[in-house]
């Protein structure tokens, strides 16, 4: 599924409503009316699964599993962050398949999957660079009062004082592992770095832990979404007896990377900062660029795909036109309030990073279509004269810093993999070298 640089903040809808909607959508699919299901897609789904692809996907299911014999009368409903997933098991000639529809808070279809029934998602496997005997993990809580967040501290074994790094998520209601499809890049980083003597603190994002409550925050911005909780994580590490207070670092991925200058301004005592795939263009422009990339991937743009692109362009225009009246009316665009868009509008991460005096490490995968090499070059142009800033590019890596071949597309995120060993090596070496 497309992973856009935008946060969905609203509440999930009533389960009985989504059950009826999922039943109707499956009926349409079985009847050969895929276009009626596509009409209920979110904009992200329309981009990730352009018109015609759903009918082809259903045909592929029938080719593999044989003719449909019937579907169970009872559905299962699972709450996932702000969404509701409705799962219905259908029996085909050659086996059973779970048809899974995910719905957002507006009742739009935000996810769709066909999975063999009874087959669980692949279990996480340790990457080759993780040495289980070299670290121990423990539950930890950051924050206080209304916004406590559950997290995990991965600590190298032994009694010695060690450096530590806090992992800051990309956009959306991410868990502490930054789980995307079949991948857990933050867990990879934690186990790999701790195996090399660096403690790692990761935690569930506020928008995941409190999907409903965050919508009640007046004038919601990235300060509430990200920055306040990073500061709380710094406090936790300062209080831990094994952590070297002089060697606490912050690593931001995607949106987290973009916000490193603001995080640095709020945490003057941090020893250094790492930017992984940090955007260098406004969020609304990134949405347009990602949309154009995906719908153009097959070499053609259909009329329906053009409509998706037009919608993205209209969103960008609306963001650029936002003003004080929209803020006063608490206008919402694509699930985020006007205050959020206005907070980021015009914000230039690379330029803002010039004011960061602490050492920095900037990393970029060359196959990343969400944050491109051109954006990495903007970070480099802004900071290249600094002797305490290091840059690394990785030709085979995508937005998750996982290796692949050919043009990167959203489906790649569903394939289980691990953050590349080169990234673990470079991050660990850089942290251990900063004194």
C-alpha positions as CSV (number, residue, x, y, z in Angstrom):
1,X,0.0,0.0,0.0
2,X,1.2,3.5,-0.7
3,X,3.0,5.1,2.3
4,X,2.5,8.8,1.8
5,X,4.1,11.5,3.9
6,X,0.9,12.4,5.7
7,X,-0.8,11.5,9.0
8,X,-4.4,10.1,9.3
9,X,-5.7,11.4,12.6
10,X,-9.4,10.6,12.8
11,X,-11.3,7.9,14.6
12,X,-12.2,4.5,13.2
13,X,-15.8,4.0,12.3
14,X,-18.5,1.7,13.7
15,X,-17.7,-2.0,13.1
16,X,-21.3,-3.0,12.1
17,X,-21.2,-0.4,9.3
18,X,-17.9,-1.7,7.9
19,X,-19.2,-5.3,8.1
20,X,-22.1,-4.5,5.8
21,X,-19.9,-2.5,3.5
22,X,-17.3,-5.3,3.2
23,X,-20.1,-7.8,2.4
24,X,-21.4,-5.5,-0.3
25,X,-17.9,-4.9,-1.7
26,X,-17.2,-8.6,-1.9
27,X,-20.5,-9.2,-3.6
28,X,-19.6,-6.6,-6.2
29,X,-16.2,-8.3,-6.7
30,X,-17.7,-11.7,-7.2
31,X,-20.3,-10.3,-9.6
32,X,-17.5,-8.8,-11.8
33,X,-18.2,-5.3,-10.7
34,X,-14.8,-4.3,-9.6
35,X,-15.3,-0.7,-10.6
36,X,-18.0,-0.4,-7.9
37,X,-15.4,-1.4,-5.3
38,X,-12.7,0.9,-6.7
39,X,-15.2,3.8,-6.4
40,X,-14.9,3.3,-2.6
41,X,-11.1,3.4,-2.5
42,X,-9.2,6.1,-0.6
43,X,-7.0,8.3,-2.7
44,X,-4.0,6.4,-1.6
45,X,-5.6,3.1,-2.6
46,X,-6.6,4.6,-6.0
47,X,-2.9,5.4,-6.5
48,X,-1.6,2.1,-5.2
49,X,-4.2,0.0,-7.1
50,X,-5.1,2.0,-10.3
51,X,-8.4,1.2,-12.2
52,X,-8.5,-2.2,-13.7
53,X,-5.9,-3.7,-11.3
54,X,-8.5,-5.0,-8.9
55,X,-10.3,-7.0,-11.6
56,X,-7.0,-8.5,-12.6
57,X,-6.1,-9.3,-9.0
58,X,-9.4,-11.1,-8.6
59,X,-8.9,-13.1,-11.8
60,X,-5.5,-14.1,-10.5
61,X,-7.1,-15.4,-7.3
62,X,-9.5,-17.5,-9.4
63,X,-6.7,-18.8,-11.6
64,X,-4.7,-20.0,-8.5
65,X,-7.5,-21.2,-6.3
66,X,-10.1,-22.4,-8.8
67,X,-13.8,-21.5,-8.9
68,X,-15.5,-19.9,-5.9
69,X,-17.7,-22.3,-4.1
70,X,-19.0,-19.9,-1.3
71,X,-18.1,-17.6,1.5
72,X,-18.6,-18.0,5.3
73,X,-21.6,-16.2,6.6
74,X,-19.7,-14.8,9.6
75,X,-17.1,-12.0,9.2
76,X,-14.3,-11.2,11.6
77,X,-13.4,-7.6,12.5
78,X,-10.0,-6.5,13.7
79,X,-9.1,-3.0,14.9
80,X,-5.8,-1.7,13.5
81,X,-4.9,1.8,14.7
82,X,-7.5,4.1,13.2
83,X,-8.8,1.5,10.8
84,X,-11.1,-1.5,10.9
85,X,-10.3,-4.7,9.0
86,X,-13.1,-7.0,8.0
87,X,-12.0,-10.6,7.2
88,X,-14.2,-13.1,5.4
89,X,-13.2,-16.6,4.5
90,X,-14.1,-17.9,1.1
91,X,-13.9,-21.5,-0.2
92,X,-12.5,-22.2,-3.6
93,X,-11.9,-25.4,-5.5
94,X,-8.3,-25.6,-4.3
95,X,-8.5,-24.1,-0.8
96,X,-9.7,-21.3,1.4
97,X,-8.7,-17.7,1.1
98,X,-9.3,-14.8,3.6
99,X,-10.6,-11.7,1.8
100,X,-9.5,-8.7,3.9
101,X,-11.0,-5.2,3.5
102,X,-9.6,-2.3,5.6
103,X,-11.7,0.8,6.1
104,X,-10.7,4.2,7.2
105,X,-12.7,6.5,9.4
106,X,-14.7,7.9,6.5
107,X,-15.8,4.5,5.4
108,X,-13.4,4.4,2.5
109,X,-11.5,1.2,1.5
110,X,-7.9,1.8,2.6
111,X,-6.6,-1.7,2.2
112,X,-7.4,-5.0,0.4
113,X,-5.7,-8.3,0.6
114,X,-6.3,-12.0,-0.4
115,X,-4.5,-14.3,2.0
116,X,-4.6,-18.1,2.3
117,X,-6.9,-18.8,5.2
118,X,-5.2,-19.9,8.4
119,X,-1.8,-18.7,7.2
120,X,-0.3,-16.1,9.5
121,X,2.0,-13.4,8.2
122,X,5.6,-14.4,8.1
123,X,7.2,-14.4,11.5
124,X,10.0,-12.0,12.1
125,X,13.4,-13.6,11.6
126,X,16.6,-12.2,13.0
127,X,18.8,-10.5,10.5
128,X,22.3,-11.9,10.0
129,X,23.9,-9.0,11.8
130,X,21.9,-9.5,15.0
131,X,23.7,-11.5,17.7
132,X,21.1,-12.5,20.3
133,X,23.6,-13.0,23.1
134,X,24.9,-9.4,22.6
135,X,21.8,-7.6,23.8
136,X,18.7,-7.8,26.0
137,X,15.4,-6.1,25.4
138,X,13.1,-4.7,28.1
139,X,9.8,-2.8,28.1
140,X,10.0,0.9,28.9
141,X,7.5,3.8,29.1
142,X,8.2,7.3,27.9
143,X,6.2,10.4,28.7
144,X,3.9,11.1,31.6
145,X,0.3,12.0,32.2
146,X,-2.0,11.8,29.3
147,X,0.6,10.8,26.7
148,X,2.6,7.9,28.1
149,X,3.9,5.6,25.3
150,X,5.0,2.0,25.4
151,X,8.4,1.3,24.1
152,X,11.4,-1.1,24.1
153,X,15.0,-0.5,25.2
154,X,17.5,-2.7,23.4
155,X,20.6,-2.7,25.6
156,X,24.0,-4.3,24.9
157,X,24.9,-6.9,27.5
158,X,27.5,-6.1,30.2
159,X,27.9,-3.4,32.8
160,X,29.7,-0.8,30.8
161,X,28.3,2.6,30.0
162,X,27.1,2.7,26.4
163,X,25.9,5.3,23.8
164,X,22.2,5.2,22.8
165,X,20.1,6.3,19.9
166,X,16.4,7.1,19.8
167,X,14.5,6.1,16.7
168,X,11.9,8.6,15.3
169,X,9.2,7.3,12.9
170,X,8.1,8.3,9.5
171,X,4.6,9.6,8.8
172,X,1.4,7.8,10.0
173,X,0.5,5.9,13.2
174,X,3.6,3.7,13.3
175,X,4.4,1.1,15.9
176,X,7.8,0.9,17.6
177,X,9.2,-1.3,14.9
178,X,7.9,1.0,12.1
179,X,6.2,-2.1,10.7
180,X,5.4,-1.6,7.0
181,X,4.0,-4.6,5.1
182,X,6.3,-7.6,5.9
183,X,9.1,-5.4,7.3
184,X,10.2,-4.0,10.6
185,X,13.0,-1.6,9.9
186,X,13.2,-0.2,13.4
187,X,13.5,-3.6,15.0
188,X,16.3,-4.4,12.5
189,X,18.1,-1.2,13.5
190,X,17.7,-1.9,17.2
191,X,19.0,-5.4,17.1
192,X,21.8,-4.6,14.7
193,X,23.1,-1.6,16.5
194,X,22.8,-3.2,20.0
195,X,24.8,-6.1,18.7
196,X,27.5,-3.5,18.0
197,X,27.5,-1.8,21.4
198,X,24.8,0.9,20.8
199,X,21.6,1.0,23.0
200,X,18.4,1.7,21.1
201,X,15.1,3.2,22.3
202,X,12.1,2.8,20.2
203,X,8.4,3.4,21.0
204,X,4.9,3.4,19.6
205,X,4.0,6.7,18.0
206,X,1.5,8.9,19.7
207,X,-0.9,8.7,16.8
208,X,-0.9,4.9,17.1
209,X,-1.2,4.7,20.9
210,X,-3.9,7.4,21.0
211,X,-5.6,7.6,17.5
212,X,-8.8,9.1,18.9
213,X,-7.4,11.4,21.5
214,X,-4.9,13.2,19.2
215,X,-7.9,14.5,17.2
216,X,-8.9,16.6,20.3
217,X,-5.6,18.5,20.4
218,X,-6.2,22.1,19.4
219,X,-4.0,23.3,16.5
220,X,-2.4,19.9,16.1
221,X,1.2,20.1,14.6
222,X,4.3,17.9,14.4
223,X,5.2,19.2,17.8
224,X,2.4,17.1,19.3
225,X,2.8,14.2,16.8
226,X,6.6,13.8,17.1
227,X,8.8,16.4,18.8
228,X,7.4,16.3,22.4
229,X,7.8,12.6,22.6
230,X,11.4,12.6,21.4
231,X,12.2,15.0,24.2
232,X,10.5,12.6,26.7
233,X,12.6,9.7,25.3
234,X,15.8,11.8,25.8
235,X,14.8,12.2,29.5
236,X,14.3,8.4,29.9
237,X,17.8,7.8,28.5
238,X,19.3,10.5,30.7
239,X,17.9,8.7,33.8
240,X,19.1,5.2,32.8
241,X,22.3,4.1,34.7
242,X,23.8,2.3,31.7
243,X,23.5,5.1,29.2
244,X,26.3,7.6,28.7
245,X,24.4,10.9,28.9
246,X,27.0,12.6,26.8
247,X,26.4,10.2,23.9
248,X,22.7,10.2,23.2
249,X,21.7,10.4,19.6
250,X,18.5,10.8,17.6
251,X,17.8,9.0,14.3
252,X,14.9,10.2,12.2
253,X,13.4,8.2,9.2
254,X,11.4,10.0,6.5
255,X,9.2,12.5,8.3
256,X,11.4,11.9,11.4
257,X,14.4,12.9,9.3
258,X,12.7,16.0,8.0
259,X,12.1,17.1,11.5
260,X,15.6,16.6,12.8
261,X,16.4,20.3,12.8
262,X,13.3,21.0,15.0
263,X,14.2,18.0,17.2
264,X,17.7,19.4,17.6
265,X,16.4,22.8,18.6
266,X,14.3,21.2,21.3
267,X,17.1,19.0,22.6
268,X,20.3,21.0,22.8
269,X,22.2,18.3,24.7
270,X,21.9,15.5,22.1
271,X,25.3,14.4,20.8
272,X,24.4,13.9,17.2
273,X,21.6,13.3,14.7
274,X,21.0,10.9,11.9
275,X,18.7,11.6,8.9
276,X,17.5,8.5,7.0
277,X,15.6,9.4,3.8
278,X,14.9,12.9,4.9
279,X,12.5,14.7,2.6
280,X,13.6,18.0,1.1
281,X,10.4,19.2,-0.5
282,X,7.0,20.2,0.9
283,X,4.7,17.4,2.0
284,X,2.0,18.4,-0.6
285,X,4.6,18.3,-3.4
286,X,5.8,14.9,-2.3
287,X,2.2,13.6,-2.5
288,X,2.0,14.8,-6.1
289,X,5.4,13.4,-7.0
290,X,4.7,10.0,-5.5
291,X,1.3,9.8,-7.2
292,X,2.8,10.7,-10.6
293,X,5.6,8.1,-10.1
294,X,3.3,5.3,-9.3
295,X,0.6,5.8,-11.9
296,X,3.3,6.2,-14.6
297,X,5.2,3.0,-13.6
298,X,3.6,0.9,-16.3
299,X,4.3,3.5,-19.0
300,X,0.8,4.8,-19.5
301,X,-1.6,7.0,-17.6
302,X,-5.3,6.1,-18.0
303,X,-8.2,8.6,-17.6
304,X,-8.9,7.2,-14.1
305,X,-5.3,7.5,-13.1
306,X,-5.2,11.0,-14.4
307,X,-8.2,11.7,-12.1
308,X,-6.1,10.4,-9.1
309,X,-3.3,12.7,-10.1
310,X,-5.7,15.6,-10.5
311,X,-6.9,15.0,-7.0
312,X,-3.3,15.1,-5.7
313,X,-2.7,18.3,-7.6
314,X,-5.9,19.8,-6.2
315,X,-4.8,18.9,-2.6
316,X,-1.5,20.6,-3.2
317,X,-3.2,23.7,-4.4
318,X,-5.6,23.6,-1.4
319,X,-2.6,23.4,1.0
320,X,-0.9,26.3,-0.7
321,X,-4.1,28.4,-0.4
322,X,-4.6,27.7,3.3
323,X,-5.0,30.8,5.4
324,X,-6.0,32.1,8.9
325,X,-9.7,31.5,8.2
326,X,-9.0,27.8,7.5
327,X,-7.1,27.6,10.8
328,X,-10.0,29.2,12.7
329,X,-12.5,26.8,11.1
330,X,-10.3,23.8,11.8
331,X,-10.5,22.8,8.2
332,X,-9.3,19.2,7.5
333,X,-7.5,18.2,4.3
334,X,-6.8,14.5,3.6
335,X,-7.3,13.6,7.3
336,X,-5.0,16.3,8.7
337,X,-6.1,19.7,10.1
338,X,-5.1,23.0,8.6
339,X,-2.8,23.6,11.6
340,X,-0.7,20.6,10.6
341,X,-0.4,21.6,6.9
342,X,0.4,25.2,7.8
343,X,3.1,24.1,10.3
344,X,5.0,22.2,7.5
345,X,4.2,24.5,4.6
346,X,7.3,26.1,3.5
347,X,9.5,24.2,6.0
348,X,12.8,23.4,4.4
349,X,14.7,20.7,6.3
350,X,18.1,21.0,4.7
351,X,18.1,24.8,5.1
352,X,16.9,24.5,8.8
353,X,19.7,21.9,9.4
354,X,22.3,24.6,8.8
355,X,21.6,25.8,12.4
356,X,22.3,22.3,13.9
357,X,25.8,22.5,15.3
358,X,26.0,18.9,16.5
359,X,27.4,16.1,14.2
360,X,25.1,14.7,11.6
361,X,24.9,11.6,9.4
362,X,22.7,11.7,6.3
363,X,21.7,8.4,4.6
364,X,19.9,7.8,1.3
365,X,18.8,4.8,-0.7
366,X,19.1,5.4,-4.4
367,X,16.0,3.3,-5.3
368,X,13.8,5.4,-3.0
369,X,10.9,6.9,-4.9
370,X,9.3,8.5,-1.8
371,X,12.4,10.5,-0.9
372,X,14.6,10.8,-3.9
373,X,18.3,11.1,-4.5
374,X,17.7,14.7,-5.7
375,X,16.4,15.5,-2.2
376,X,19.5,13.9,-0.7
377,X,21.6,16.1,-2.9
378,X,19.8,19.1,-1.4
379,X,20.8,18.0,2.1
380,X,24.4,17.6,0.8
381,X,24.4,21.0,-0.9
382,X,23.2,22.7,2.4
383,X,25.7,20.9,4.6
384,X,28.6,19.7,2.5
385,X,31.0,22.4,3.8
386,X,30.5,21.2,7.4
387,X,33.4,18.9,8.6
388,X,31.1,17.2,11.2
389,X,28.5,16.0,8.6
390,X,28.8,12.6,6.9
391,X,26.9,11.4,3.8
392,X,26.2,7.9,2.5
393,X,24.3,6.7,-0.5
394,X,23.3,3.1,-1.2
395,X,22.5,2.1,-4.8
396,X,20.3,-0.9,-4.2
397,X,18.2,0.3,-1.2
398,X,14.6,1.6,-1.1
399,X,12.8,3.9,1.3
400,X,13.0,1.3,4.1
401,X,16.8,0.8,3.4
402,X,16.1,-2.7,2.2
403,X,17.8,-4.0,-0.9
404,X,16.0,-4.8,-4.2
405,X,16.3,-4.5,-7.9
406,X,14.6,-2.4,-10.6
407,X,12.3,0.5,-9.9
408,X,10.9,0.5,-6.4
409,X,7.0,0.2,-6.1
410,X,4.6,0.0,-3.1
411,X,4.2,-3.8,-3.5
412,X,7.9,-4.2,-2.6
413,X,7.1,-3.2,1.0
414,X,5.0,-6.3,1.4
415,X,8.0,-8.6,0.8
416,X,9.8,-9.4,4.1
417,X,13.4,-8.2,4.2
418,X,15.9,-6.5,6.5
419,X,17.7,-3.2,6.6
420,X,20.9,-3.6,4.8
421,X,24.0,-4.7,6.8
422,X,25.9,-1.8,5.3
423,X,23.5,0.7,6.9
424,X,23.9,-1.0,10.3
425,X,27.6,-0.9,10.0
426,X,27.8,2.7,8.9
427,X,25.4,4.0,11.6
428,X,27.1,2.0,14.4
429,X,30.6,3.1,13.3
430,X,29.5,6.8,13.1
431,X,27.9,6.7,16.6
432,X,30.9,5.0,18.2
433,X,33.3,7.5,16.6
434,X,31.5,10.6,17.8
435,X,33.1,11.9,21.0
